[in-house]
Amino acid sequence: MICARCDQPILSDEGYDTVINHGGSGAKPTQYVHKRYCQAPPRQSYLSRRLGR
């Protein structure tokens, strides 16, 4: 299983919680998150340099 919060694997000896996404339509995917709080990985929201176009 992969943690939906930090994108790291959940090992067999670690606790986890099950989260069901109730938004949207269609199938409701089941997500798993670590019981201990984990930090989300950094995400780049803008270009770090110009593309030179």
C-alpha positions as CSV (number, residue, x, y, z in Angstrom):
1,M,0.0,0.0,0.0
2,I,1.1,3.6,-0.7
3,C,0.3,6.5,1.6
4,A,-2.0,9.0,-0.1
5,R,-0.4,11.8,1.9
6,C,3.4,11.3,1.5
7,D,3.5,8.8,-1.4
8,Q,5.7,6.4,0.6
9,P,5.0,2.7,1.1
10,I,3.2,1.7,4.3
11,L,5.2,-1.2,5.8
12,S,3.5,-4.2,7.4
13,D,4.5,-3.1,10.9
14,E,3.2,0.5,10.5
15,G,-0.3,1.5,11.4
16,Y,-2.6,3.1,8.8
17,D,-6.0,4.6,8.4
18,T,-8.5,4.0,5.6
19,V,-9.9,7.1,3.9
20,I,-12.8,7.0,1.4
21,N,-13.1,10.0,-0.9
22,H,-16.8,11.0,-1.0
23,G,-16.4,13.7,-3.6
24,G,-17.1,13.3,-7.3
25,S,-19.1,10.8,-9.1
26,G,-18.4,7.2,-10.0
27,A,-16.4,4.7,-8.0
28,K,-15.1,5.8,-4.6
29,P,-11.4,5.0,-4.3
30,T,-10.1,3.8,-1.0
31,Q,-7.0,5.6,0.1
32,Y,-4.6,4.7,2.9
33,V,-2.6,7.1,5.1
34,H,0.0,6.5,7.9
35,K,-1.4,6.7,11.4
36,R,1.5,8.9,12.4
37,Y,1.5,12.3,10.7
38,C,3.7,12.4,7.6
39,Q,4.6,15.4,5.5
40,A,3.5,15.7,1.9
41,P,6.3,15.8,-0.6
42,P,7.1,19.2,-2.0
43,R,5.4,20.1,-5.3
44,Q,6.6,22.6,-7.9
45,S,3.8,24.9,-8.8
46,Y,5.7,27.2,-11.2
47,L,8.6,26.9,-13.7
48,S,12.0,27.4,-12.1
49,R,13.4,28.9,-15.3
50,R,12.1,30.3,-18.5
51,L,11.7,28.0,-21.4
52,G,13.3,30.4,-23.9
53,R,10.4,30.6,-26.3
